[in-house]
Amino acid sequence: MPEQSLNIAVIGGTAAGSTAAARAARSGAHRVTLFEKGSHISVGACGLPYYISSAIPEVESLIASTPEQFRASRRVDVRTLHEVTAIDVRNQVLSVKDPTGEEVTHPYDRLVIATGAVATVPPVTGVDLPGVFRLRTLEDGIAIREWLRARKPRRAAVIGAGVIGLEMAEALASAGCEVFLVERLPGLLERLDPDMAGDVMHELERNQVKVALSTPLQSVSAGSGDPAGAPTGVRAAAPSDARAADLTVELLGAPPVEVGIMVMATGVRPNTELAAQAGIDLGVRRAIKVSERMETSAPGVYAAGDCAETFNAVTGSPDYIPLGSTANKQGRIAGENAAGGRLVYRGAVGTVALKVFGLEVATAGLGERQAAEAGFTVGTTRIDGRSRASYYPGAAKLSVKLVFDRASGRLLGAQIVGDNAAKRLDVVVAALHMKAGVRDLVDMDLTYSPPFAPVWETLLIAAHESLKKLGGH
């Protein structure tokens, strides 16, 4: 920790930014200023679909700290409704638009950029119509829930079948909507291999979600209140209230769908225009290029979260993995190092878990396609087992897929679908970070008890079968 007091500025107050600011201010030796262009900081954005479904009744539950609490408990000068408009890295000065619209300047000794990501929206007409929403901010979640409360739409469209798309399909169904899930690609969830997606598709269909894959969005227009047509061509009953069909969603190769609300869940891109204009180097997918200490190409400037690159611990290469868990870890390291520390970021393996109605889905590391693209000689094993002892009440199907390198036996990734999938995956995540092999997984003494797992855990059966394919016993 340097002896002199530093003037540390942080741009962005969500996961990475608020964590970086708190960490930088921890010693009390530095002046830390956090600029956030919105009115909230420290928001649990991953909980927004559950707020929209009313599983979380109050939006305040998603706010970890208010600006006032953060100022008092963290000793950080929080300035909400302040938008940083330019970074002068040569003179170490920020240009900031305050709530009155006036441009002011703010000098810094060290800077953390945590500007996050923005929603990617296909370039089609009508995506800015009333009733069409993105889901990135607390304000987005409040607006969607209020629209559902006030308009009571009978039909909803979700464009995109990634994590947010699937979670929003469930949220809108819980709100009483008939849901149409539309995806331009041929499969669900980019990180889930096609052979593992069948159970997810079945769960969606079991809950009356109509799914259209390989179906790009063409346009959105103000609807007429006519009877809706599902992507499958099945006609639905006409709404009793014309407000329930305010939008007509035109699809390529499928009949139009008339809905009362549409959510765009077509992915995100790093919000790096500010950094690029300052001459800071960009890397993978135009995310800010960073070192293992979260340093950018500009002296004294760090970056963290969804605007920054991630080091992939499986491939050993830079990657872009916009996840809340990754953002918090990077923010901690960036804030510590901006204050004079020497922490190193060890990378991520892309651990993702979600709930699709009653089904858990969890994946980490590389799938088959990603492993092949990374240059590995790919081997895979899939096992369909049970989540508990077969005689114990509640035993359910559990599917496990392991991806490994045939040349070295190294474990490269896993996908688990079924009961308690997320916590089972943590075993694999630990193995991936340790660069363990299939042999190492076979030898692990995993938990056995009838209420929790069969005597031969499905994950271990998959490891044994993988070892056989590698010539082991």
C-alpha positions in Angstrom: 0.0 0.0 0.0 1.6 3.4 -1.0 2.1 5.9 1.8 0.6 8.8 -0.1 -3.1 9.3 -0.3 -4.5 8.7 -3.8 -7.4 10.2 -5.6 -9.2 7.1 -7.0 -12.1 7.4 -9.4 -14.5 4.6 -10.4 -16.8 4.8 -13.3 -19.9 2.6 -12.9 -21.7 1.6 -9.8 -23.0 -2.0 -10.5 -21.3 -5.2 -9.5 -17.7 -4.5 -10.5 -17.7 -0.8 -9.8 -19.2 -0.9 -6.4 -16.9 -3.8 -5.4 -13.9 -1.9 -6.7 -14.8 1.3 -4.9 -15.4 -0.5 -1.6 -12.1 -2.4 -1.9 -10.1 0.7 -2.8 -11.5 2.6 0.2 -11.1 -0.2 2.7 -7.9 1.2 4.3 -9.3 4.7 4.7 -6.1 6.1 3.3 -7.5 7.1 -0.1 -10.2 9.4 -1.5 -12.5 7.3 -3.6 -15.2 8.8 -5.8 -17.8 6.6 -7.6 -19.6 8.0 -10.6 -22.9 6.3 -11.7 -25.0 7.8 -14.4 -28.2 6.1 -13.0 -29.8 6.6 -9.7 -28.9 3.2 -8.1 -25.7 1.3 -7.2 -25.0 -2.2 -5.9 -28.1 -3.8 -7.6 -28.5 -7.5 -7.7 -29.4 -7.5 -11.4 -29.4 -11.3 -11.6 -32.5 -11.3 -9.5 -34.6 -9.1 -11.8 -36.5 -12.0 -13.5 -37.6 -13.2 -10.1 -38.8 -9.7 -9.2 -40.7 -9.6 -12.5 -42.4 -12.9 -11.6 -43.1 -11.6 -8.1 -41.1 -14.4 -6.5 -39.2 -11.4 -5.0 -42.1 -9.1 -3.9 -40.1 -5.9 -3.2 -37.6 -4.3 -5.5 -35.7 -3.0 -2.5 -34.6 -6.6 -1.9 -32.3 -6.3 -4.9 -30.5 -3.3 -3.7 -27.5 -4.3 -1.6 -26.6 -0.7 -0.6 -28.2 2.6 -1.2 -25.8 5.5 -2.1 -26.3 6.9 1.4 -25.4 3.6 3.0 -22.4 3.2 0.8 -21.1 6.7 1.7 -21.5 6.0 5.4 -20.3 2.4 5.6 -17.7 2.4 2.9 -16.4 6.0 3.0 -16.9 6.4 -0.7 -18.1 9.6 -2.3 -21.0 8.2 -4.4 -22.2 10.5 -7.1 -25.3 9.1 -8.8 -26.8 10.8 -11.9 -23.3 11.8 -12.9 -22.3 10.6 -16.4 -18.7 10.5 -17.3 -18.4 11.7 -20.9 -14.7 11.6 -21.5 -11.4 10.3 -20.1 -8.2 12.2 -20.6 -5.6 9.6 -19.8 -2.7 12.0 -20.5 -3.7 14.6 -17.9 -5.6 12.1 -15.7 -8.9 14.0 -15.8 -12.5 12.9 -16.2 -15.2 15.0 -17.9 -18.5 14.6 -16.0 -22.0 15.7 -16.7 -23.7 16.5 -13.4 -27.5 16.2 -12.7 -28.0 19.8 -13.9 -26.4 19.0 -17.2 -23.3 21.0 -16.5 -20.0 19.6 -17.6 -17.4 19.5 -14.8 -13.9 18.0 -14.5 -12.6 15.5 -11.9 -8.9 14.7 -11.6 -7.7 11.3 -10.6 -4.5 9.4 -9.7 -5.9 6.0 -10.4 -9.1 5.1 -12.3 -11.2 1.9 -12.5 -13.5 1.6 -15.5 -16.6 -0.5 -14.8 -19.0 0.6 -17.4 -20.6 -2.8 -17.8 -22.4 -4.0 -20.9 -25.3 -2.9 -23.0 -28.0 -5.0 -24.6 -27.5 -6.0 -28.2 -30.6 -5.5 -30.3 -31.0 -6.7 -33.9 -31.3 -3.9 -36.4 -35.0 -4.4 -37.2 -37.8 -1.9 -37.2 -40.1 -1.5 -34.2 -37.8 -2.6 -31.3 -38.3 0.8 -29.7 -42.1 0.6 -29.6 -43.9 0.8 -26.3 -44.2 -2.7 -24.8 -40.8 -3.8 -26.1 -38.3 -4.1 -23.3 -34.7 -5.0 -22.6 -33.6 -6.2 -19.2 -30.3 -4.7 -18.0 -31.1 -2.3 -15.2 -33.3 -2.0 -12.1 -35.4 0.5 -14.0 -35.9 -2.0 -16.8 -37.2 -4.6 -14.3 -39.5 -2.1 -12.6 -40.9 -1.0 -16.0 -41.6 -4.6 -17.1 -43.4 -5.5 -13.9 -45.4 -2.3 -14.0 -46.4 -3.0 -17.6 -47.6 -6.5 -16.6 -49.5 -5.1 -13.7 -51.2 -2.3 -15.6 -51.8 -3.9 -19.0 -52.3 -7.6 -18.0 -51.1 -8.9 -21.4 -52.3 -12.4 -22.3 -49.4 -13.1 -24.6 -45.7 -12.4 -24.5 -42.8 -12.9 -26.8 -39.2 -13.4 -25.7 -36.5 -12.9 -28.4 -33.4 -14.9 -27.5 -33.1 -18.3 -25.8 -30.0 -17.6 -23.7 -30.0 -17.5 -19.9 -32.0 -14.2 -19.6 -34.4 -15.4 -22.3 -35.2 -18.7 -20.5 -35.5 -17.0 -17.1 -37.8 -14.3 -18.6 -40.0 -17.0 -20.3 -40.6 -18.5 -16.9 -41.2 -15.0 -15.3 -43.7 -14.0 -17.9 -45.5 -17.4 -17.7 -45.7 -16.9 -13.9 -47.3 -13.5 -14.6 -50.1 -15.3 -16.5 -48.8 -14.9 -20.1 -48.9 -17.4 -22.9 -45.2 -17.2 -23.9 -43.6 -17.5 -27.3 -39.8 -18.0 -27.1 -38.0 -17.2 -30.4 -34.4 -17.9 -31.2 -32.5 -17.2 -34.4 -30.0 -20.0 -33.7 -30.8 -23.7 -33.9 -30.4 -24.4 -30.2 -31.1 -23.2 -26.7 -28.3 -21.7 -24.5 -25.0 -21.1 -26.4 -23.0 -23.0 -23.8 -25.2 -26.1 -23.7 -24.5 -28.8 -26.3 -27.5 -29.8 -28.4 -27.7 -33.3 -27.0 -28.2 -31.8 -23.5 -30.8 -29.4 -24.5 -33.6 -31.9 -25.0 -34.7 -32.0 -21.3 -34.7 -28.2 -21.3 -37.0 -28.1 -24.4 -39.3 -30.7 -22.8 -39.5 -28.6 -19.6 -40.4 -25.5 -21.6 -43.1 -27.4 -23.6 -44.4 -29.0 -20.4 -45.1 -25.5 -19.1 -46.8 -24.4 -22.4 -44.0 -22.2 -23.7 -44.1 -22.3 -27.5 -40.5 -22.4 -28.9 -39.4 -21.4 -32.4 -35.7 -22.1 -33.1 -33.8 -21.0 -36.2 -36.3 -18.2 -36.5 -34.9 -14.7 -36.8 -36.9 -11.6 -35.8 -37.9 -9.6 -38.9 -39.8 -6.6 -37.4 -42.2 -5.4 -34.8 -45.2 -3.2 -35.4 -48.2 -1.9 -33.6 -50.8 -4.7 -33.6 -54.4 -4.8 -34.4 -55.7 -7.0 -31.7 -56.4 -9.8 -34.2 -56.1 -13.5 -33.1 -52.5 -14.5 -32.4 -50.6 -17.0 -34.5 -48.0 -19.1 -32.8 -44.6 -19.8 -34.5 -45.7 -23.4 -34.9 -48.7 -22.2 -37.0 -51.3 -23.1 -34.3 -54.0 -20.4 -34.0 -54.9 -19.1 -30.6 -58.1 -17.6 -29.3 -58.7 -13.9 -29.9 -58.0 -11.8 -26.8 -61.0 -10.4 -25.1 -59.1 -7.1 -24.5 -57.3 -5.5 -27.5 -54.6 -4.3 -25.1 -53.4 -7.9 -24.8 -52.2 -7.8 -28.5 -50.6 -4.4 -28.9 -47.6 -5.7 -30.9 -47.2 -7.8 -34.1 -44.0 -9.7 -34.1 -42.9 -10.7 -37.7 -40.6 -13.7 -37.9 -38.7 -15.2 -40.8 -40.2 -18.5 -41.9 -43.0 -18.5 -39.3 -46.4 -16.8 -38.9 -46.5 -13.5 -37.1 -47.3 -13.4 -33.4 -49.4 -10.8 -31.7 -48.5 -10.1 -28.1 -49.0 -7.5 -25.4 -45.3 -7.4 -24.3 -42.0 -8.4 -25.8 -38.6 -8.8 -24.1 -35.4 -8.6 -26.1 -32.9 -11.1 -24.7 -30.5 -11.1 -27.6 -27.3 -10.9 -25.6 -24.9 -8.1 -24.6 -21.8 -6.3 -25.8 -19.2 -4.6 -23.7 -19.8 -0.9 -23.1 -16.4 0.4 -24.1 -17.0 3.5 -26.2 -15.7 5.7 -23.4 -12.5 3.7 -23.1 -12.0 3.5 -26.9 -12.4 7.2 -27.3 -9.6 7.6 -24.7 -7.3 5.5 -26.8 -7.3 2.5 -24.4 -6.7 -0.8 -26.1 -9.6 -3.2 -26.7 -9.4 -7.0 -27.1 -11.8 -9.9 -27.4 -15.2 -8.8 -28.7 -14.0 -5.2 -28.2 -13.9 -5.6 -24.4 -11.2 -3.6 -22.6 -7.9 -5.4 -22.8 -6.5 -6.1 -19.3 -3.5 -7.7 -17.6 -3.8 -10.3 -14.8 -3.8 -7.3 -12.4 -6.8 -5.8 -14.4 -4.5 -3.0 -15.7 -5.4 -1.5 -19.1 -3.0 -0.1 -21.7 -3.2 3.4 -20.0 -1.0 4.0 -16.9 -3.0 4.0 -13.7 -6.2 2.9 -15.4 -7.9 -0.5 -14.5 -11.0 -2.1 -15.9 -13.3 -4.8 -14.5 -16.7 -6.5 -15.1 -18.7 -6.8 -18.2 -16.7 -4.1 -20.0 -13.4 -6.0 -19.6 -11.8 -9.1 -21.0 -11.7 -12.3 -18.9 -8.8 -14.8 -18.7 -10.2 -18.2 -19.6 -8.7 -20.7 -17.1 -9.4 -23.7 -19.4 -8.0 -22.4 -22.7 -5.4 -20.1 -21.2 -6.5 -17.3 -23.5 -8.3 -14.0 -23.2 -12.1 -14.4 -23.4 -15.3 -12.4 -22.8 -17.5 -14.0 -20.1 -20.0 -11.4 -18.8 -21.2 -12.8 -15.5 -22.0 -11.2 -12.2 -19.7 -13.6 -10.3 -16.8 -12.7 -12.6 -17.5 -9.0 -12.4 -17.4 -9.0 -8.6 -14.0 -10.9 -8.5 -12.5 -8.6 -11.1 -13.8 -5.5 -9.3 -12.2 -6.7 -6.1 -8.8 -7.1 -7.8 -9.1 -3.8 -9.7 -10.0 -1.9 -6.6 -7.2 -3.4 -4.5 -4.6 -2.8 -7.1 -5.7 0.7 -7.8 -5.1 1.4 -4.1 -1.6 -0.1 -4.4 -2.1 -3.8 -4.0 -0.7 -6.7 -6.0 -3.6 -9.1 -6.5 -3.7 -11.3 -9.5 -6.8 -12.5 -11.4 -6.7 -16.3 -11.9 -9.4 -16.5 -14.5 -12.8 -17.9 -15.0 -14.2 -21.1 -16.5 -17.6 -19.7 -17.5 -19.7 -21.2 -14.8 -23.4 -20.7 -15.5 -26.5 -22.1 -13.7 -30.1 -21.3 -14.1 -33.6 -22.6 -13.3 -36.0 -23.3 -16.1 -39.3 -23.8 -14.3 -38.7 -27.0 -12.3 -35.4 -27.9 -14.0 -31.9 -27.0 -13.0 -29.3 -26.4 -15.8 -25.6 -25.9 -15.0 -22.5 -25.7 -17.3 -18.9 -24.8 -16.9 -15.8 -24.9 -19.1 -15.9 -25.9 -22.8 -18.6 -27.6 -24.7 -17.8 -29.9 -27.7 -17.7 -27.1 -30.3 -15.7 -24.7 -28.1 -13.2 -27.5 -27.2 -12.7 -28.4 -30.9 -12.2 -24.7 -31.8 -9.6 -24.4 -29.0 -7.6 -27.1 -30.6 -8.3 -30.0 -28.3 -8.8 -33.6 -29.4 -12.3 -33.8 -28.0 -13.9 -36.8 -26.2 -17.3 -36.8 -24.5 -19.4 -38.9 -22.2 -23.0 -38.5 -21.3 -24.8 -40.4 -18.5 -28.4 -40.3 -17.6 -28.7 -41.3 -13.9 -30.7 -40.4 -10.8 -30.3 -37.5 -8.4 -30.9 -39.6 -5.3 -31.0 -43.2 -4.4 -33.7 -44.8 -6.6 -35.7 -45.9 -3.6 -35.7 -42.5 -1.9 -38.7 -40.2 -2.5 -38.0 -37.4 -5.0 -35.4 -39.3 -7.0 -35.4 -37.7 -10.4 -33.5 -37.9 -13.7 -30.0 -36.3 -13.7 -28.0 -36.0 -16.9 -24.3 -35.4 -16.8 -22.0 -34.7 -19.8 -18.2 -34.5 -19.5 -16.0 -33.0 -22.2 -12.3 -34.0 -22.1 -9.1 -34.0 -24.1 -8.4 -37.4 -25.5 -4.7 -36.6 -25.9 -4.0 -35.7 -22.2 -7.1 -36.9 -20.3 -7.6 -33.4 -19.0 -11.1 -32.4 -18.1 -12.3 -29.5 -20.2 -15.9 -29.0 -19.2 -19.2 -30.4 -17.9 -22.9 -29.9 -18.4 -25.5 -31.1 -15.8 -29.2 -31.0 -16.2 -31.5 -32.1 -13.4 -32.0 -32.0 -9.6 -29.3 -30.1 -7.7 -27.3 -29.7 -10.9 -25.8 -26.4 -9.8 -24.1 -27.6 -6.7 -22.9 -30.8 -8.3 -21.2 -28.7 -11.0 -19.1 -27.0 -8.3 -17.0 -30.2 -8.1 -16.2 -29.9 -11.8 -15.5 -26.2 -11.5 -12.9 -26.9 -8.8 -11.4 -29.6 -11.0 -11.2 -27.3 -14.0 -9.4 -24.6 -12.0 -6.9 -27.2 -10.9 -6.5 -28.4 -14.5 -7.4 -31.9 -13.2 -7.8 -34.9 -15.4 -10.6 -37.5 -15.7 -8.5 -39.8 -13.5 -8.6 -37.2 -10.7 -12.3 -36.9 -10.9 -12.7 -40.7 -10.7 -10.7 -40.8 -7.5 -12.8 -38.1 -5.7 -14.7 -39.3 -2.6 -18.0 -37.6 -3.3 -20.9 -37.5 -0.9 -23.2 -40.5 -0.7 -26.5 -40.5 1.3 -29.9 -41.6 -0.1 -31.5 -38.2 0.2 -28.7 -36.5 -1.7 -27.1 -38.9 -4.1 -27.1 -42.6 -5.2 -24.2 -44.7 -4.0 -22.6 -44.3 -7.4 -23.0 -40.6 -8.1 -23.9 -39.9 -11.7 -20.9 -37.5 -12.0 -18.6 -40.4 -11.0 -20.2 -42.8 -13.4 -19.6 -40.3 -16.2 -15.9 -40.0 -15.1 -15.5 -43.8 -15.0 -16.9 -44.1 -18.5 -14.7 -41.3 -19.8 -11.6 -43.0 -18.3 -12.5 -46.2 -20.1 -12.6 -44.2 -23.4 -9.1 -43.1 -22.5 -7.9 -46.6 -22.0 -8.1 -46.6 -18.2 -10.0 -49.0 -16.0 
